[in-house]
Amino acid sequence: MATVSIPLLFKDVTGGVRRSEVAGSTVAEILAALDEVHPGIEGRIRDGDRLAPIVTVTVDGKIAAQGLDTPVEPQSEVCLLPSFGGG
């Protein structure tokens, strides 16, 4: 199973849990599986068929360039990172 690192941004949904192990072969499947463990988190991370702008997803240290279709291996580390804006 892939390990997902969850930022404090989602502590209200996860009860403060910062890591979860879930199965899936794409970012979309990982998010769906994560939502089974932490109901409501997927809705905060997805914006329809895209990733929401408030989060950046990395898989094994690389930005998920294919978005929800980015492949995930069973031993992958998936990180949900809060996006920061500014100017």
N, C-alpha and C positions, 0 to 999 in steps of 0.2 A: 504494500500500500504506500501511496505517496504521503509525505509529511507536509502539512500546510501550516505555515507560520501566519498568525493572525494578529494584526495590530490592535492596540488599545482602542482605536477608533470604533471597533465593533464589540467592546466589552459589554455593552447593554444587551447584545444578542447572545453572546457566548458565556455570560456569567463570569467573565474574566479569564476564560481559558485562552491561552496564547498559541497552542499547537494542537493539531488534530491529525490523525491518520485516516485517510479515506482512499477508496479505490476509484479509478477512472483512467481513461486513456487520452482524454483531452481536458483542457481547462474547463469547458462546459460541463463535462461529466464530473469533474472534481467539485465544481461549485454545487451541482445538484446533490452530490453525496454529502458535501459539507452542510447543505441545508437540511438534510435528514437528521444530522447530529445537532445542528444549531438552527432551528427553524427561524426563517426571516433573513438570514445572512445573504442568501443568494439575491434577494430583491434589492439589497443595498449595494451589491457589487455589479449586478447586471443592469443594463439599460436596454431592455428589449433583447435584440440579437447582438448587442455589443457590450463591452465592459463600460461601466459607469466612469465618468471622468474623475471621480473622487479617489479612484484606486488604480495603481499600476500593479500588474501581475508579472512575476518573474518565475521562470522554470529553470532550475539548476543554474541560477545566477544570471540568466539571460532574459531580457524583456520578452514577454509573450507576443512576438511580432505578428502571429496569426490570430491574435485575439482569442476568442472562445475556442477556435479550432486548433490551437497550439497543442502539439502532442505532449503527453505526460507519461513517463515510464513508471513502473511500480516502485522503483527506488528513488524517484525524483523528490526534490525539495521545491515546493511551490510557496512563494512568498507573496502575500498581499501587502502592498505598501501604500500608505496614504499619499496621494498626489498633493503637491503644494503649489500654489499659485502665488503670484506676486508681481510686483513691478515697481 
